[in-house]
Each structure stands twice: as C-alpha cells, then as structure tokens.
Amino acid sequence: MRIIPAIDIIDGKCVRLTKGDYSTKKIYNESPIEVAKQFEAAGIQYLHLVDLDGAKAKKIVNYKVLEQIASKTNLKIDFGGGIREDEDLHIAFNSGAKQITGGSAAVSNSKTFVGWLEKYGGTKIILGADCKNGKIAISGWQEYSSLEVIPFIQNYQKKSVQYVICTDISKDGMLEGPSIELYKNIIDSCSNSNGQSIKLIASGGVSSIDDINSLEDIGCEAVIIGKALYEGNIKLKDLETHF
C-alpha cells in the first residue's frame, strides 16, 4: 500500500486543520519545500498537496508552492484544492503535478470533470469523494451536497475513474482512527463485473501504524497521513517497511 504524506497550504505555509474548520488552523512549518524535502530524504515517493486557499476561493491559488516542490524534489505529487476550470487544471499540470484531485468540480460541473477524464485518463484524474454522514462535501468542506458517497463514486467509476480519495470529515485531524467500515463498504460496493474495485486512497483519522495496517488489510490502495506525522504519533522511520 502506498504511503502518501499530506501538505496542506494556507498563505504559502504548511498547516493542518481539524475537521476542515479553517478557524482551527495550526501552522507546522513556514516552508512547505522544507517539509517535502524531509519526506523525500526519508524515502517517501508520493505527496498529497492541498491548496486550502484555492479550495475556499474556488480557483487555484498556491500553484507556486506546487511548482517549487515539483522542481526541487522527485516526489510524485497529487494536487487538489480550487481545481474548478480547465485553466486551473492546466496550471496545476504545468506546475508539476502528476495527478489532479477534483471533488467540487465533479459535483458542480460534471461535464467538465468527465471532459478531464476523457482527455487525461483515469490515472491522471483522481475523484475527490470527501464526505460527512455519507454526504459529499465541496469547496474545502465549506459546503455539503445531497449526494451519497457510494452512488457518487459508482457514477464516476462508469466514466473511467480509477483513483478515489475519500476523507471522512468527522475523522479528519482527530487522530482517533480512520473510517474502516466506510472504506470497506466503498471497496465492496465499487467492484466491477471482473471483481476489480476502484483504487481507494484513505484519508483522515490515521493515528498509528496499526491504522495503516488495517487499511491495507481491507484493500485500500494508498493512505494519506497528515496530522499523525506532524504531531509525532507516527515517525517517518516507522514507515520504512511500507516504502
């Protein structure tokens, strides 16, 4: 299972929120590139980079941070936050992203999102399916839709989505363990006729190596780790066997 540390950006700084609440912002480092280099030095290959300013503004904002990390490390970056229009997507890819995560666009502008899938393919475009109480959230989790998470994923699975990032917002930043049951239900419900399921990337609540092992056991393709790393609950050296 792939290990993907997260760097969330507000005002160009590395921060974490709790349950997506911007008022809970905690700055962990003034320099995201410094954090990214630490990850790379430890053997990490992947990075989940989120433009929280962009998510709130509904357009890409912190692409310079993406550009800096992509040009000064070899990390494979998936980038999300504020990707609403074709221009946002172009900026992100031109700034060095290997994959793009689209959540709000998939809800508010399905035609555009499907167009991205058709143009770039299911390996480059990740579906963001963040939810609370089973309902999809958008705009940096500032807005909630009426869409149920599993039918939402199934709909886009039919349109060639392969990768899905799902955060249970109620778990995010709480360090109380991930939503194992939710992820198991998604994996079981989103299998095609050949028994192949979507590549589910779990995010939110991870607090220990045991949590990571549990997610691997149920079939998650990858796990995003944020606060547990920054708070020291999980050490980078503890993850070496997973690289």
C-alpha positions in Angstrom: 0.0 0.0 0.0 1.3 3.4 -0.9 2.1 5.9 1.9 1.3 9.5 0.9 2.1 12.3 3.4 0.0 15.4 3.1 1.0 19.0 2.9 -1.9 21.5 3.2 -1.2 25.1 2.2 -2.6 28.4 3.6 -0.8 31.6 2.8 2.1 29.6 1.4 2.6 27.8 4.8 2.3 24.2 5.8 -0.8 23.9 8.1 -3.3 21.4 9.4 -7.0 21.9 10.1 -9.4 19.8 12.3 -12.5 18.5 10.5 -11.8 21.0 7.7 -12.5 24.0 10.0 -10.3 26.9 8.9 -10.5 28.5 12.4 -8.6 25.5 13.8 -5.5 26.3 11.5 -2.2 25.3 13.0 1.0 26.2 11.2 3.6 23.5 11.3 6.2 25.0 9.1 6.7 28.2 7.2 8.4 26.4 4.4 6.5 23.6 2.6 9.5 22.8 0.4 11.5 22.1 3.6 8.8 19.6 4.7 8.7 18.0 1.3 12.5 17.5 1.3 12.3 15.9 4.7 9.7 13.4 3.3 11.9 12.7 0.3 15.0 12.2 2.4 13.2 9.6 4.5 12.3 7.5 1.4 8.8 8.9 0.6 7.9 8.9 -3.1 4.5 10.4 -3.1 2.9 13.7 -1.8 -0.7 14.9 -1.4 -0.6 18.7 -1.8 -3.7 20.6 -1.0 -4.3 24.3 -1.8 -6.7 25.2 1.0 -6.8 28.9 -0.1 -7.7 27.6 -3.6 -10.4 25.4 -2.2 -12.0 28.3 -0.4 -11.5 30.7 -3.4 -12.8 28.1 -5.9 -9.8 28.7 -8.1 -6.1 27.6 -7.9 -4.0 29.9 -5.7 -0.9 28.3 -4.3 0.5 26.9 -7.6 3.9 28.5 -6.9 4.3 26.1 -3.9 3.5 23.2 -6.2 6.0 24.4 -8.7 8.7 24.8 -6.1 8.2 21.3 -4.6 7.9 19.7 -8.1 11.1 21.3 -9.3 13.2 20.7 -6.2 12.2 17.2 -5.3 11.4 14.0 -7.2 8.1 13.4 -5.3 5.1 12.3 -7.3 2.6 15.0 -6.4 -1.2 14.7 -6.5 -2.6 18.2 -6.2 -6.1 19.4 -5.2 -7.9 22.5 -4.0 -9.5 25.0 -6.3 -9.4 22.9 -9.4 -12.7 24.0 -11.0 -12.0 25.1 -14.6 -9.8 23.9 -17.4 -7.4 26.7 -16.7 -6.9 25.6 -13.1 -6.1 22.1 -14.4 -3.6 23.4 -16.9 -1.8 25.5 -14.3 -1.5 22.5 -11.9 -0.1 20.1 -14.5 2.2 22.8 -15.9 3.4 23.5 -12.3 4.5 19.9 -11.9 1.5 17.9 -10.6 1.4 14.2 -11.7 -2.2 13.8 -10.7 -5.1 16.2 -10.0 -7.8 15.6 -7.5 -11.2 17.0 -8.4 -14.0 17.0 -5.9 -16.0 20.2 -6.2 -15.9 20.1 -10.0 -17.1 16.6 -10.0 -20.2 17.8 -8.1 -20.9 21.2 -9.6 -19.7 20.7 -13.1 -19.9 17.0 -14.1 -19.5 17.8 -17.8 -16.1 19.5 -17.2 -14.9 16.7 -14.9 -15.8 14.0 -17.4 -14.0 16.0 -20.1 -10.9 15.9 -18.0 -11.2 12.1 -17.6 -11.6 11.8 -21.4 -8.6 14.0 -22.1 -6.2 12.9 -19.4 -7.4 9.4 -18.5 -8.3 7.8 -15.2 -4.7 7.5 -14.0 -4.2 11.3 -14.0 -7.5 12.5 -12.6 -8.5 11.4 -9.1 -12.0 11.7 -7.9 -12.3 13.5 -4.5 -15.1 12.0 -2.6 -14.9 13.6 0.8 -18.0 13.2 3.0 -19.7 13.6 6.3 -22.5 11.4 7.4 -22.3 9.8 4.0 -22.9 13.1 2.1 -20.3 14.6 -0.3 -18.7 17.9 0.7 -17.2 20.5 -1.6 -15.4 23.9 -1.6 -12.9 23.0 1.1 -15.6 21.2 3.0 -17.4 24.6 3.5 -20.5 23.3 1.6 -22.4 20.0 1.6 -24.3 18.4 -1.2 -27.2 15.9 -1.2 -25.1 13.3 -3.0 -24.5 9.9 -1.2 -20.8 8.9 -1.3 -21.1 5.4 -2.8 -23.5 6.2 -5.7 -21.4 9.3 -6.4 -18.3 7.1 -6.8 -20.1 4.4 -8.7 -21.4 7.0 -11.2 -17.8 8.2 -12.0 -16.5 4.7 -11.9 -18.7 4.1 -15.0 -16.9 7.1 -16.6 -13.4 5.6 -16.2 -12.4 6.9 -12.8 -9.8 4.6 -11.3 -8.5 6.5 -8.2 -10.7 7.9 -5.4 -9.6 9.9 -2.4 -12.1 9.7 0.4 -11.9 11.6 3.7 -14.5 11.1 6.4 -14.5 14.7 7.5 -15.7 13.8 11.0 -12.4 11.9 11.5 -10.1 14.4 9.9 -7.4 15.7 12.3 -8.9 13.9 15.2 -6.2 11.2 15.5 -8.9 8.7 16.6 -8.6 6.2 13.7 -9.9 6.1 10.2 -13.4 5.1 9.0 -12.6 1.4 8.3 -16.3 0.4 7.8 -16.9 3.3 5.3 -13.9 2.3 3.2 -14.7 -1.4 3.3 -18.3 -0.6 2.1 -16.9 1.6 -0.7 -14.4 -1.1 -1.8 -17.1 -3.8 -1.7 -19.7 -1.7 -3.4 -17.5 -0.4 -6.2 -16.3 -3.7 -7.7 -16.9 -4.2 -11.4 -18.0 -7.4 -13.0 -14.4 -8.7 -13.0 -14.2 -8.2 -9.3 -11.8 -5.2 -9.7 -12.5 -2.3 -7.4 -11.6 1.3 -7.6 -8.2 2.3 -6.2 -9.3 3.8 -2.9 -7.0 6.3 -1.1 -8.0 6.6 2.5 -7.6 9.9 4.3 -8.5 11.2 7.7 -8.1 9.9 11.3 -4.9 7.8 10.8 -3.1 7.9 14.1 -0.8 4.8 14.2 0.9 2.0 12.2 -2.0 -0.3 13.3 -4.4 2.0 11.5 -2.3 1.8 8.3 -2.2 -2.0 8.6 -6.0 -2.1 9.0 -6.5 0.0 5.9 -4.1 -2.3 3.9 -6.0 -5.4 5.2 -9.3 -4.2 3.7 -7.8 -3.4 0.4 -7.1 0.4 0.3 -4.6 1.2 -2.5 -3.0 4.0 -0.5 -3.3 6.1 2.7 -2.8 9.8 3.2 -1.2 10.7 6.5 -1.1 14.3 7.8 -1.5 15.3 11.5 -0.2 12.0 12.8 3.2 12.8 11.2 3.3 16.4 12.2 2.3 15.6 15.8 4.8 12.7 16.0 2.3 9.9 16.5 3.8 8.3 13.5 7.6 8.7 12.8 8.8 8.6 9.2 11.3 5.8 10.2 8.3 3.7 11.3 7.0 3.7 7.8 10.1 2.4 6.1 8.8 -1.1 5.8 5.9 0.3 3.7 8.1 2.1 1.2 
